[in-house]
Amino acid sequence: MTIKEFFSFKHNALLWGNLIAMVVVAVVLVFVALKGVDAYTHHGEAVRVPDVKGLAVDDALHILARQDLQVQISDSTYVKTMPAGCVLDCTPVAGQSVKRGRMIYLTINTESIPLREVPDVADNSSLRQAEASLLAAGFRLDSVEVVSGELDWVYGVKYQGRLLRMHEKVPVGSLLQLMVGYGGELPSDSDSLSISQPVQPIPAGDDDKEEGWFE
């Protein structure tokens, strides 16, 4: 290439115009792409997760939707002190800053009392052991029913007056009654009826009346 050709290349307006146009187009494409990514990911647009614990599910969904947050019920559990169908927990937690459109996972209180298997305490546990197992499983205990058998040995578990079978399930928090041995044989009805009644003492000063009565 001659010096003349080189200088003619530098002053070629059409070539330089095309080069400048390509650079401008590339810059514009990069700028548009970055803006598109920001819009898609909601860059810089953060909201705080509202506190919806204790609210009914419908109310919680409405409040979260107003913050442009998506909601998914991920789990349910049972808490007897909370209303059925209310929100027990949310993830991310209330007060945390998240992007708009973020998915919020809710744990709700089940609307029906779940069933739970009664621990196997019949004929293999003492009274103290059975009480500890049943209370730990979430059940309540009524006064014990005394039966003949080894002292403080559990022979059965009753629910609403019915003897439970092994591995049977009843509602959580139910009132259960333990059948506990008292250390001997229970007296029969006939034995209890044959117990002598104490003789009433004769009041003093009634000797004359008694003598008159025998006459």
Secondary structure, DSSP 8 states (H G I E B T S, - for coil): --HHHHHHHHT-HHHHHHHHHHHHHHHHHHHHHHHHHHHHHTTT-EEE----TTSBHHHHHHHHHHTT-EEEEEEEE--TTS-TTBEEEEES-TT-EEETT-EEEEEEE-SS--EEE----TTT-BHHHHHHHHHHTT-EE---EEESBSTTBEEEEEETTEE--TT-EEETT-EEEEEEE-SB----HHHHHTS--------TT-HHHHHHHH-
